Amino acid sequence: MINFFRKTRRKLADDNKFFKYSRYAIGEILLVVIGILIALSINNWNQVQSNKQLERNYLKNFQLDLKTDSLCIARNYETLDNEKKVGLKLINKLLDSHPSCCQDSIKTAIANSSFLWWAIHHVRSKATFNEIVSSGNLRLISNSNLRVAIIEYYAYWDHAYERQEQRKSNYANLTYKLFDLETKEDNAEWFYKMLRQNNAELEFKKEFRHEVRYA
């Protein structure tokens, strides 16, 4: 196209020798400007397509991360309902001086009752979000409502787990400290004996009540 303009401009310039060189110079400037505009339009189009592809890649990765989060949350809450709460109920009966409620599997109850259900915070999938924020590419999410929703989702979980960390008890650490889960003993008498030996009856009850409150 530029060659066509150049031939046409040269023919017009030759028709009038007086303006030949000025027309030739102006023509060269116009051709360069036209070439720049064409190049810019091509570059802009390529950049737009590249951004759209990058946006699609981000959205696909967000889908994978959210699916992983959903599965992780489901597993943790299933464990919370099926194991942790059952263990807490059994330990509660023991603390209420009902040793006959369970003469075995005490260690299992202790382990389940101390399950750290907020540990999901440490396995959530934030790789895509961290990358898109640090690279400044969050603007590539063209749907503003979706962009806000993504930001609010990660902000909500960060806030929720920050509050949970502040409220959590020392129950899990205390159980690991007081009870040797590798021992062969596994009955109510062993449970009471370990509390007495460590002079930890009051401390254990306090942390246990706190744990039950937020379980």
CNS distance restraints for C-alpha pairs under 8 A (distance, minus, plus):
assign (resid   1 and name CA) (resid   5 and name CA) 6.48 0.50 0.50
assign (resid   2 and name CA) (resid   6 and name CA) 6.12 0.50 0.50
assign (resid   2 and name CA) (resid  31 and name CA) 6.55 0.50 0.50
assign (resid   2 and name CA) (resid  35 and name CA) 7.26 0.50 0.50
assign (resid   3 and name CA) (resid   7 and name CA) 6.23 0.50 0.50
assign (resid   4 and name CA) (resid   8 and name CA) 6.27 0.50 0.50
assign (resid   5 and name CA) (resid   9 and name CA) 5.97 0.50 0.50
assign (resid   5 and name CA) (resid  31 and name CA) 7.38 0.50 0.50
assign (resid   6 and name CA) (resid  10 and name CA) 6.09 0.50 0.50
assign (resid   6 and name CA) (resid  27 and name CA) 7.44 0.50 0.50
assign (resid   6 and name CA) (resid  28 and name CA) 7.80 0.50 0.50
assign (resid   6 and name CA) (resid  31 and name CA) 7.35 0.50 0.50
assign (resid   7 and name CA) (resid  11 and name CA) 6.27 0.50 0.50
assign (resid   8 and name CA) (resid  12 and name CA) 6.40 0.50 0.50
assign (resid   9 and name CA) (resid  13 and name CA) 6.15 0.50 0.50
assign (resid   9 and name CA) (resid  23 and name CA) 7.82 0.50 0.50
assign (resid   9 and name CA) (resid  24 and name CA) 7.24 0.50 0.50
assign (resid   9 and name CA) (resid  27 and name CA) 6.37 0.50 0.50
assign (resid  10 and name CA) (resid  14 and name CA) 6.21 0.50 0.50
assign (resid  10 and name CA) (resid  24 and name CA) 6.71 0.50 0.50
assign (resid  11 and name CA) (resid  15 and name CA) 6.60 0.50 0.50
assign (resid  12 and name CA) (resid  16 and name CA) 7.38 0.50 0.50
assign (resid  13 and name CA) (resid  17 and name CA) 7.00 0.50 0.50
assign (resid  13 and name CA) (resid  19 and name CA) 6.68 0.50 0.50
assign (resid  13 and name CA) (resid  20 and name CA) 4.65 0.50 0.50
assign (resid  13 and name CA) (resid  21 and name CA) 7.52 0.50 0.50
assign (resid  13 and name CA) (resid  23 and name CA) 5.81 0.50 0.50
assign (resid  13 and name CA) (resid  24 and name CA) 6.39 0.50 0.50
assign (resid  14 and name CA) (resid  20 and name CA) 5.96 0.50 0.50
assign (resid  15 and name CA) (resid  20 and name CA) 7.88 0.50 0.50
assign (resid  16 and name CA) (resid  20 and name CA) 5.99 0.50 0.50
assign (resid  17 and name CA) (resid  21 and name CA) 7.82 0.50 0.50
assign (resid  19 and name CA) (resid  23 and name CA) 5.74 0.50 0.50
assign (resid  20 and name CA) (resid  24 and name CA) 5.97 0.50 0.50
assign (resid  21 and name CA) (resid  25 and name CA) 6.08 0.50 0.50
assign (resid  22 and name CA) (resid  26 and name CA) 6.11 0.50 0.50
assign (resid  23 and name CA) (resid  27 and name CA) 5.80 0.50 0.50
assign (resid  24 and name CA) (resid  28 and name CA) 6.16 0.50 0.50
assign (resid  25 and name CA) (resid  29 and name CA) 6.37 0.50 0.50
assign (resid  26 and name CA) (resid  30 and name CA) 6.21 0.50 0.50
assign (resid  27 and name CA) (resid  31 and name CA) 6.07 0.50 0.50
assign (resid  28 and name CA) (resid  32 and name CA) 6.19 0.50 0.50
assign (resid  29 and name CA) (resid  33 and name CA) 6.16 0.50 0.50
assign (resid  30 and name CA) (resid  34 and name CA) 6.02 0.50 0.50
assign (resid  31 and name CA) (resid  35 and name CA) 6.03 0.50 0.50
assign (resid  32 and name CA) (resid  36 and name CA) 6.11 0.50 0.50
assign (resid  33 and name CA) (resid  37 and name CA) 6.18 0.50 0.50
assign (resid  34 and name CA) (resid  38 and name CA) 6.15 0.50 0.50
assign (resid  35 and name CA) (resid  39 and name CA) 6.08 0.50 0.50
assign (resid  36 and name CA) (resid  40 and name CA) 5.99 0.50 0.50
assign (resid  37 and name CA) (resid  41 and name CA) 6.08 0.50 0.50
assign (resid  38 and name CA) (resid  42 and name CA) 6.23 0.50 0.50
assign (resid  39 and name CA) (resid  43 and name CA) 6.05 0.50 0.50
assign (resid  40 and name CA) (resid  44 and name CA) 5.88 0.50 0.50
assign (resid  41 and name CA) (resid  45 and name CA) 6.07 0.50 0.50
assign (resid  42 and name CA) (resid  46 and name CA) 6.12 0.50 0.50
assign (resid  43 and name CA) (resid  47 and name CA) 6.02 0.50 0.50
assign (resid  44 and name CA) (resid  48 and name CA) 6.09 0.50 0.50
assign (resid  45 and name CA) (resid  49 and name CA) 6.23 0.50 0.50
assign (resid  46 and name CA) (resid  50 and name CA) 6.05 0.50 0.50
assign (resid  47 and name CA) (resid  51 and name CA) 6.04 0.50 0.50
assign (resid  48 and name CA) (resid  52 and name CA) 6.17 0.50 0.50
assign (resid  49 and name CA) (resid  53 and name CA) 6.22 0.50 0.50
assign (resid  50 and name CA) (resid  54 and name CA) 6.15 0.50 0.50
assign (resid  51 and name CA) (resid  55 and name CA) 6.03 0.50 0.50
assign (resid  51 and name CA) (resid 140 and name CA) 6.62 0.50 0.50
assign (resid  52 and name CA) (resid  56 and name CA) 6.23 0.50 0.50
assign (resid  52 and name CA) (resid 140 and name CA) 7.63 0.50 0.50
assign (resid  53 and name CA) (resid  57 and name CA) 6.26 0.50 0.50
assign (resid  54 and name CA) (resid  58 and name CA) 6.23 0.50 0.50
assign (resid  54 and name CA) (resid 140 and name CA) 7.76 0.50 0.50
assign (resid  55 and name CA) (resid  59 and name CA) 6.21 0.50 0.50
assign (resid  55 and name CA) (resid 140 and name CA) 5.76 0.50 0.50
assign (resid  55 and name CA) (resid 141 and name CA) 5.96 0.50 0.50
assign (resid  55 and name CA) (resid 142 and name CA) 7.98 0.50 0.50
assign (resid  56 and name CA) (resid  60 and name CA) 6.17 0.50 0.50
assign (resid  57 and name CA) (resid  61 and name CA) 6.22 0.50 0.50
assign (resid  58 and name CA) (resid  62 and name CA) 6.09 0.50 0.50
assign (resid  58 and name CA) (resid 128 and name CA) 6.99 0.50 0.50
assign (resid  58 and name CA) (resid 132 and name CA) 7.80 0.50 0.50
assign (resid  59 and name CA) (resid  63 and name CA) 6.20 0.50 0.50
assign (resid  60 and name CA) (resid  64 and name CA) 6.46 0.50 0.50
assign (resid  61 and name CA) (resid  65 and name CA) 6.17 0.50 0.50
assign (resid  61 and name CA) (resid 128 and name CA) 6.41 0.50 0.50
assign (resid  62 and name CA) (resid  66 and name CA) 6.04 0.50 0.50
assign (resid  62 and name CA) (resid 128 and name CA) 6.37 0.50 0.50
assign (resid  62 and name CA) (resid 129 and name CA) 7.65 0.50 0.50
assign (resid  63 and name CA) (resid  67 and name CA) 6.12 0.50 0.50
assign (resid  64 and name CA) (resid  68 and name CA) 6.23 0.50 0.50
assign (resid  65 and name CA) (resid  69 and name CA) 6.16 0.50 0.50
assign (resid  65 and name CA) (resid 125 and name CA) 5.21 0.50 0.50
assign (resid  65 and name CA) (resid 126 and name CA) 7.19 0.50 0.50
assign (resid  65 and name CA) (resid 128 and name CA) 7.53 0.50 0.50
assign (resid  66 and name CA) (resid  70 and name CA) 6.07 0.50 0.50
assign (resid  66 and name CA) (resid 125 and name CA) 7.38 0.50 0.50
assign (resid  67 and name CA) (resid  71 and name CA) 6.29 0.50 0.50
assign (resid  68 and name CA) (resid  72 and name CA) 6.12 0.50 0.50
assign (resid  68 and name CA) (resid 124 and name CA) 7.67 0.50 0.50
assign (resid  68 and name CA) (resid 125 and name CA) 6.91 0.50 0.50
assign (resid  69 and name CA) (resid  73 and name CA) 6.02 0.50 0.50
assign (resid  69 and name CA) (resid 124 and name CA) 5.73 0.50 0.50
assign (resid  69 and name CA) (resid 125 and name CA) 6.39 0.50 0.50
assign (resid  70 and name CA) (resid  74 and name CA) 6.10 0.50 0.50
assign (resid  71 and name CA) (resid  75 and name CA) 6.18 0.50 0.50
assign (resid  72 and name CA) (resid  76 and name CA) 6.17 0.50 0.50
assign (resid  72 and name CA) (resid 120 and name CA) 6.94 0.50 0.50
assign (resid  72 and name CA) (resid 124 and name CA) 7.70 0.50 0.50
assign (resid  73 and name CA) (resid  77 and name CA) 6.14 0.50 0.50
assign (resid  73 and name CA) (resid 120 and name CA) 6.94 0.50 0.50
assign (resid  74 and name CA) (resid  78 and name CA) 6.00 0.50 0.50
assign (resid  75 and name CA) (resid  79 and name CA) 6.17 0.50 0.50
assign (resid  76 and name CA) (resid  80 and name CA) 6.08 0.50 0.50
assign (resid  76 and name CA) (resid 117 and name CA) 6.08 0.50 0.50
assign (resid  76 and name CA) (resid 120 and name CA) 7.18 0.50 0.50
assign (resid  77 and name CA) (resid  81 and name CA) 6.10 0.50 0.50
assign (resid  77 and name CA) (resid 117 and name CA) 7.44 0.50 0.50
assign (resid  78 and name CA) (resid  82 and name CA) 5.90 0.50 0.50
assign (resid  78 and name CA) (resid  83 and name CA) 7.96 0.50 0.50
assign (resid  79 and name CA) (resid  83 and name CA) 5.28 0.50 0.50
assign (resid  79 and name CA) (resid  84 and name CA) 6.48 0.50 0.50
assign (resid  80 and name CA) (resid  84 and name CA) 4.77 0.50 0.50
assign (resid  80 and name CA) (resid  85 and name CA) 6.16 0.50 0.50
assign (resid  80 and name CA) (resid 115 and name CA) 7.64 0.50 0.50
assign (resid  80 and name CA) (resid 117 and name CA) 6.56 0.50 0.50
assign (resid  80 and name CA) (resid 215 and name CA) 7.85 0.50 0.50
assign (resid  81 and name CA) (resid  85 and name CA) 5.62 0.50 0.50
assign (resid  81 and name CA) (resid  86 and name CA) 7.43 0.50 0.50
assign (resid  82 and name CA) (resid  86 and name CA) 6.47 0.50 0.50
assign (resid  83 and name CA) (resid  87 and name CA) 6.08 0.50 0.50
assign (resid  83 and name CA) (resid 112 and name CA) 5.52 0.50 0.50
assign (resid  83 and name CA) (resid 113 and name CA) 7.28 0.50 0.50
assign (resid  84 and name CA) (resid  88 and name CA) 6.15 0.50 0.50
assign (resid  84 and name CA) (resid 109 and name CA) 7.93 0.50 0.50
assign (resid  84 and name CA) (resid 112 and name CA) 4.72 0.50 0.50
assign (resid  84 and name CA) (resid 113 and name CA) 4.47 0.50 0.50
assign (resid  84 and name CA) (resid 114 and name CA) 6.99 0.50 0.50
assign (resid  84 and name CA) (resid 115 and name CA) 6.11 0.50 0.50
assign (resid  85 and name CA) (resid  89 and name CA) 6.17 0.50 0.50
assign (resid  85 and name CA) (resid 112 and name CA) 7.98 0.50 0.50
assign (resid  85 and name CA) (resid 113 and name CA) 6.61 0.50 0.50
assign (resid  85 and name CA) (resid 215 and name CA) 7.38 0.50 0.50
assign (resid  86 and name CA) (resid  90 and name CA) 6.42 0.50 0.50
assign (resid  86 and name CA) (resid 109 and name CA) 7.45 0.50 0.50
assign (resid  86 and name CA) (resid 112 and name CA) 7.82 0.50 0.50
assign (resid  86 and name CA) (resid 113 and name CA) 7.45 0.50 0.50
assign (resid  87 and name CA) (resid  91 and name CA) 6.23 0.50 0.50
assign (resid  87 and name CA) (resid 108 and name CA) 7.55 0.50 0.50
assign (resid  87 and name CA) (resid 109 and name CA) 4.18 0.50 0.50
assign (resid  87 and name CA) (resid 110 and name CA) 6.35 0.50 0.50
assign (resid  87 and name CA) (resid 111 and name CA) 7.77 0.50 0.50
assign (resid  87 and name CA) (resid 112 and name CA) 5.37 0.50 0.50
assign (resid  87 and name CA) (resid 113 and name CA) 4.55 0.50 0.50
assign (resid  88 and name CA) (resid  92 and name CA) 5.97 0.50 0.50
assign (resid  88 and name CA) (resid 109 and name CA) 7.18 0.50 0.50
assign (resid  88 and name CA) (resid 110 and name CA) 7.83 0.50 0.50
assign (resid  88 and name CA) (resid 112 and name CA) 7.78 0.50 0.50
assign (resid  88 and name CA) (resid 113 and name CA) 4.92 0.50 0.50
assign (resid  88 and name CA) (resid 212 and name CA) 7.09 0.50 0.50
assign (resid  89 and name CA) (resid  93 and name CA) 6.40 0.50 0.50
assign (resid  90 and name CA) (resid  94 and name CA) 6.48 0.50 0.50
assign (resid  90 and name CA) (resid 101 and name CA) 7.67 0.50 0.50
assign (resid  90 and name CA) (resid 102 and name CA) 7.60 0.50 0.50
assign (resid  90 and name CA) (resid 109 and name CA) 6.69 0.50 0.50
assign (resid  91 and name CA) (resid  95 and name CA) 6.24 0.50 0.50
assign (resid  91 and name CA) (resid 109 and name CA) 6.95 0.50 0.50
assign (resid  91 and name CA) (resid 110 and name CA) 7.17 0.50 0.50
assign (resid  91 and name CA) (resid 113 and name CA) 7.83 0.50 0.50
assign (resid  92 and name CA) (resid  96 and name CA) 6.24 0.50 0.50
assign (resid  93 and name CA) (resid  97 and name CA) 6.57 0.50 0.50
assign (resid  93 and name CA) (resid  98 and name CA) 5.50 0.50 0.50
assign (resid  93 and name CA) (resid  99 and name CA) 7.54 0.50 0.50
assign (resid  93 and name CA) (resid 101 and name CA) 7.01 0.50 0.50
assign (resid  94 and name CA) (resid  98 and name CA) 5.11 0.50 0.50
assign (resid  94 and name CA) (resid  99 and name CA) 5.51 0.50 0.50
assign (resid  94 and name CA) (resid 101 and name CA) 7.43 0.50 0.50
assign (resid  94 and name CA) (resid 188 and name CA) 7.22 0.50 0.50
assign (resid  95 and name CA) (resid 205 and name CA) 7.39 0.50 0.50
assign (resid  99 and name CA) (resid 103 and name CA) 7.00 0.50 0.50
assign (resid  99 and name CA) (resid 188 and name CA) 5.40 0.50 0.50
assign (resid  99 and name CA) (resid 189 and name CA) 7.57 0.50 0.50
assign (resid 100 and name CA) (resid 188 and name CA) 7.77 0.50 0.50
assign (resid 102 and name CA) (resid 106 and name CA) 7.21 0.50 0.50
assign (resid 102 and name CA) (resid 187 and name CA) 7.18 0.50 0.50
assign (resid 102 and name CA) (resid 188 and name CA) 6.73 0.50 0.50
assign (resid 103 and name CA) (resid 186 and name CA) 7.64 0.50 0.50
assign (resid 103 and name CA) (resid 187 and name CA) 4.72 0.50 0.50
assign (resid 103 and name CA) (resid 188 and name CA) 5.61 0.50 0.50
assign (resid 104 and name CA) (resid 186 and name CA) 5.44 0.50 0.50
assign (resid 104 and name CA) (resid 187 and name CA) 4.59 0.50 0.50
assign (resid 104 and name CA) (resid 188 and name CA) 7.22 0.50 0.50
assign (resid 105 and name CA) (resid 109 and name CA) 6.49 0.50 0.50
assign (resid 105 and name CA) (resid 186 and name CA) 6.06 0.50 0.50
assign (resid 105 and name CA) (resid 187 and name CA) 6.85 0.50 0.50
assign (resid 106 and name CA) (resid 110 and name CA) 6.20 0.50 0.50
assign (resid 106 and name CA) (resid 186 and name CA) 5.61 0.50 0.50
assign (resid 106 and name CA) (resid 187 and name CA) 5.70 0.50 0.50
assign (resid 106 and name CA) (resid 188 and name CA) 6.88 0.50 0.50
assign (resid 106 and name CA) (resid 191 and name CA) 7.48 0.50 0.50
assign (resid 107 and name CA) (resid 111 and name CA) 6.12 0.50 0.50
assign (resid 107 and name CA) (resid 181 and name CA) 5.91 0.50 0.50
assign (resid 107 and name CA) (resid 186 and name CA) 6.12 0.50 0.50
assign (resid 108 and name CA) (resid 112 and name CA) 6.05 0.50 0.50
assign (resid 109 and name CA) (resid 113 and name CA) 5.88 0.50 0.50
assign (resid 110 and name CA) (resid 114 and name CA) 6.31 0.50 0.50
assign (resid 110 and name CA) (resid 175 and name CA) 7.15 0.50 0.50
assign (resid 111 and name CA) (resid 115 and name CA) 6.60 0.50 0.50
assign (resid 114 and name CA) (resid 171 and name CA) 6.69 0.50 0.50
assign (resid 114 and name CA) (resid 172 and name CA) 4.65 0.50 0.50
assign (resid 114 and name CA) (resid 175 and name CA) 7.21 0.50 0.50
assign (resid 115 and name CA) (resid 172 and name CA) 7.20 0.50 0.50
assign (resid 116 and name CA) (resid 172 and name CA) 7.36 0.50 0.50
assign (resid 118 and name CA) (resid 161 and name CA) 7.10 0.50 0.50
assign (resid 118 and name CA) (resid 164 and name CA) 7.26 0.50 0.50
assign (resid 118 and name CA) (resid 165 and name CA) 7.98 0.50 0.50
assign (resid 119 and name CA) (resid 123 and name CA) 7.27 0.50 0.50
assign (resid 120 and name CA) (resid 124 and name CA) 6.17 0.50 0.50
assign (resid 121 and name CA) (resid 157 and name CA) 7.95 0.50 0.50
assign (resid 121 and name CA) (resid 161 and name CA) 6.54 0.50 0.50
assign (resid 126 and name CA) (resid 130 and name CA) 5.93 0.50 0.50
assign (resid 127 and name CA) (resid 131 and name CA) 6.10 0.50 0.50
assign (resid 128 and name CA) (resid 132 and name CA) 6.12 0.50 0.50
assign (resid 129 and name CA) (resid 133 and name CA) 6.13 0.50 0.50
assign (resid 130 and name CA) (resid 134 and name CA) 6.02 0.50 0.50
assign (resid 131 and name CA) (resid 135 and name CA) 5.98 0.50 0.50
assign (resid 132 and name CA) (resid 136 and name CA) 6.14 0.50 0.50
assign (resid 132 and name CA) (resid 137 and name CA) 5.07 0.50 0.50
assign (resid 132 and name CA) (resid 138 and name CA) 5.39 0.50 0.50
assign (resid 133 and name CA) (resid 137 and name CA) 6.35 0.50 0.50
assign (resid 133 and name CA) (resid 138 and name CA) 5.77 0.50 0.50
assign (resid 137 and name CA) (resid 141 and name CA) 7.89 0.50 0.50
assign (resid 138 and name CA) (resid 147 and name CA) 7.40 0.50 0.50
assign (resid 141 and name CA) (resid 146 and name CA) 7.46 0.50 0.50
assign (resid 141 and name CA) (resid 147 and name CA) 5.91 0.50 0.50
assign (resid 142 and name CA) (resid 147 and name CA) 7.61 0.50 0.50
assign (resid 143 and name CA) (resid 147 and name CA) 6.20 0.50 0.50
assign (resid 144 and name CA) (resid 148 and name CA) 6.21 0.50 0.50
assign (resid 145 and name CA) (resid 149 and name CA) 6.15 0.50 0.50
assign (resid 146 and name CA) (resid 150 and name CA) 6.17 0.50 0.50
assign (resid 147 and name CA) (resid 151 and name CA) 6.45 0.50 0.50
assign (resid 148 and name CA) (resid 152 and name CA) 6.11 0.50 0.50
assign (resid 149 and name CA) (resid 153 and name CA) 6.02 0.50 0.50
assign (resid 150 and name CA) (resid 154 and name CA) 6.61 0.50 0.50
assign (resid 151 and name CA) (resid 155 and name CA) 6.13 0.50 0.50
assign (resid 152 and name CA) (resid 156 and name CA) 5.86 0.50 0.50
assign (resid 153 and name CA) (resid 157 and name CA) 6.56 0.50 0.50
assign (resid 154 and name CA) (resid 158 and name CA) 6.17 0.50 0.50
assign (resid 155 and name CA) (resid 159 and name CA) 6.12 0.50 0.50
assign (resid 156 and name CA) (resid 160 and name CA) 6.02 0.50 0.50
assign (resid 157 and name CA) (resid 161 and name CA) 6.04 0.50 0.50
assign (resid 158 and name CA) (resid 162 and name CA) 6.07 0.50 0.50
assign (resid 159 and name CA) (resid 163 and name CA) 6.28 0.50 0.50
assign (resid 160 and name CA) (resid 164 and name CA) 6.22 0.50 0.50
assign (resid 161 and name CA) (resid 165 and name CA) 5.96 0.50 0.50
assign (resid 162 and name CA) (resid 166 and name CA) 6.42 0.50 0.50
assign (resid 163 and name CA) (resid 167 and name CA) 6.32 0.50 0.50
assign (resid 164 and name CA) (resid 168 and name CA) 5.89 0.50 0.50
assign (resid 167 and name CA) (resid 214 and name CA) 7.87 0.50 0.50
assign (resid 168 and name CA) (resid 210 and name CA) 7.78 0.50 0.50
assign (resid 168 and name CA) (resid 211 and name CA) 7.02 0.50 0.50
assign (resid 168 and name CA) (resid 214 and name CA) 7.45 0.50 0.50
assign (resid 169 and name CA) (resid 207 and name CA) 5.97 0.50 0.50
assign (resid 169 and name CA) (resid 210 and name CA) 6.00 0.50 0.50
assign (resid 169 and name CA) (resid 211 and name CA) 5.75 0.50 0.50
assign (resid 170 and name CA) (resid 174 and name CA) 6.12 0.50 0.50
assign (resid 170 and name CA) (resid 207 and name CA) 6.17 0.50 0.50
assign (resid 171 and name CA) (resid 175 and name CA) 6.18 0.50 0.50
assign (resid 171 and name CA) (resid 204 and name CA) 7.33 0.50 0.50
assign (resid 171 and name CA) (resid 207 and name CA) 5.06 0.50 0.50
assign (resid 171 and name CA) (resid 208 and name CA) 5.99 0.50 0.50
assign (resid 171 and name CA) (resid 211 and name CA) 6.46 0.50 0.50
assign (resid 172 and name CA) (resid 176 and name CA) 6.51 0.50 0.50
assign (resid 173 and name CA) (resid 177 and name CA) 6.25 0.50 0.50
assign (resid 174 and name CA) (resid 178 and name CA) 6.11 0.50 0.50
assign (resid 174 and name CA) (resid 204 and name CA) 7.31 0.50 0.50
assign (resid 175 and name CA) (resid 179 and name CA) 5.79 0.50 0.50
assign (resid 176 and name CA) (resid 180 and name CA) 7.09 0.50 0.50
assign (resid 178 and name CA) (resid 194 and name CA) 6.53 0.50 0.50
assign (resid 178 and name CA) (resid 195 and name CA) 7.11 0.50 0.50
assign (resid 178 and name CA) (resid 198 and name CA) 6.96 0.50 0.50
assign (resid 179 and name CA) (resid 191 and name CA) 7.85 0.50 0.50
assign (resid 179 and name CA) (resid 194 and name CA) 6.60 0.50 0.50
assign (resid 185 and name CA) (resid 190 and name CA) 6.30 0.50 0.50
assign (resid 186 and name CA) (resid 190 and name CA) 6.37 0.50 0.50
assign (resid 186 and name CA) (resid 191 and name CA) 7.75 0.50 0.50
assign (resid 187 and name CA) (resid 191 and name CA) 6.52 0.50 0.50
assign (resid 188 and name CA) (resid 192 and name CA) 6.38 0.50 0.50
assign (resid 189 and name CA) (resid 193 and name CA) 6.08 0.50 0.50
assign (resid 190 and name CA) (resid 194 and name CA) 6.20 0.50 0.50
assign (resid 191 and name CA) (resid 195 and name CA) 6.58 0.50 0.50
assign (resid 192 and name CA) (resid 196 and name CA) 6.29 0.50 0.50
assign (resid 193 and name CA) (resid 197 and name CA) 6.05 0.50 0.50
assign (resid 194 and name CA) (resid 198 and name CA) 6.22 0.50 0.50
assign (resid 195 and name CA) (resid 199 and name CA) 5.92 0.50 0.50
assign (resid 195 and name CA) (resid 200 and name CA) 5.17 0.50 0.50
assign (resid 195 and name CA) (resid 201 and name CA) 5.43 0.50 0.50
assign (resid 195 and name CA) (resid 204 and name CA) 7.89 0.50 0.50
assign (resid 196 and name CA) (resid 200 and name CA) 6.47 0.50 0.50
assign (resid 196 and name CA) (resid 201 and name CA) 6.66 0.50 0.50
assign (resid 200 and name CA) (resid 204 and name CA) 5.76 0.50 0.50
assign (resid 201 and name CA) (resid 205 and name CA) 6.21 0.50 0.50
assign (resid 202 and name CA) (resid 206 and name CA) 6.16 0.50 0.50
assign (resid 203 and name CA) (resid 207 and name CA) 6.27 0.50 0.50
assign (resid 204 and name CA) (resid 208 and name CA) 5.91 0.50 0.50
assign (resid 205 and name CA) (resid 209 and name CA) 6.09 0.50 0.50
assign (resid 206 and name CA) (resid 210 and name CA) 6.39 0.50 0.50
assign (resid 207 and name CA) (resid 211 and name CA) 6.11 0.50 0.50
assign (resid 208 and name CA) (resid 212 and name CA) 6.20 0.50 0.50
assign (resid 209 and name CA) (resid 213 and name CA) 6.22 0.50 0.50
assign (resid 210 and name CA) (resid 214 and name CA) 6.83 0.50 0.50
assign (resid 211 and name CA) (resid 215 and name CA) 6.00 0.50 0.50
